[in-house]
């Protein structure tokens, strides 16, 4: 055991030296990309045989850059250990293609081994790899499975194309016969090493944060646009991690665990997190009377429970020294999915009034004010509506990102 410990320490010191982290230098890990994990719905899951002796190649879009990276692979919802025989990174030829630049292909290690067994319900972080990445660049991550997961863990709303092909093809220059799917699986984050004082911002939300209505492979969700604004403003050591889940609720499990249940994993555990932007609640509000009328008492109780959930998020985030920015809930009258009535609109107004009131969140982002139609404030602006009267268009997502005060994000 003593010899093994000495060897491990020597390897760690060699790694530090290789990265140039000398005495007096401080390095901070920050999240540059992330996705919230859930059990994929049946229509979004791969067949088990698709992942038997198979390579899964996925492309992610980074916010902050760095000289060194590490990758998070997830078995969060797996009831049994998951074996990944190899995980490689490379620069893609295009973010809408399985082709990579073979000269950039590098193997990741996990505890200095090329493969990893992720325990049931767990996540594994790769060893640091010196691998320069620019802010706003794309990264291809290829995983080889010998056996399929007992239960897939993933993120259905990727808005990015992934590729599945049989065989160990992690270093292949292209996967021309691969199956294409717009989902991510078993992949939860990419961190980069940044200078002291760097930090990440986590966006906690539902499909509006996840980017429903954005462009496939276009990276024009509002957190993507926010990341580009930060870089343009000189905040180059700020990462943005999108932890939105389509259909997510504050109070009940829907598509993915409720926001309070996933707070530890999706927010508090993120590398270098300092700020949290919360935009959750429309699915709770809309779901109350979606299939049958609700009483006045039920509406009042729902608002009370939503506000209590916000308070819980703030209390738990403050315990970890994080600032919490509250986003007001966007209008959604006309939605064919929720068809909200006057009582639902009053609930939304009550929740937004609480969010705006001083003393609740550390800062407020008034998404509602920016996104509502001045002529019909209970509806989205037509120019910002993707067409379903619930989700923004790419132009709407840009308007949301532009509504965020960078000065508020600079505050200590």
Secondary structure, DSSP 4 states (H G I P E B T S, - for coil): -HHHHHHHHHHHHHHHHHTT--TT--EEEEEEEE---BPPPGGGSPPGGGGSSEEEEEEEE-SS-EEEEEEEEE-TT-SS-EEEEEEEEE-BS-TTSS-B-GGG-EE--BTTBS-EEEPTT-EEEPPPEEEEE-TT-EEEEEEEESS--SS--EES---S-EEEEES--TT-S--TTPEEES-EESEEEEEEEEETT-EEEEEEESHHHHTTTS-TTT--SHHHHHHHHHHHTT-TTEEEEEEE-TT--SSS-SSSS-TTTTHIIIIITSTTEEEEEEE--HHHHHHHTSSS---HHHHHHHHHHHHHHHHHHHHHHHHTT-EEEEEPPPP-TT-TTT---HHHHHHHHHHHHHHHSTTSSSEEE-HHHHHEETTEEEEE-GGGB-SSSSSB-HHHHHHHHHTS-HHHHH--
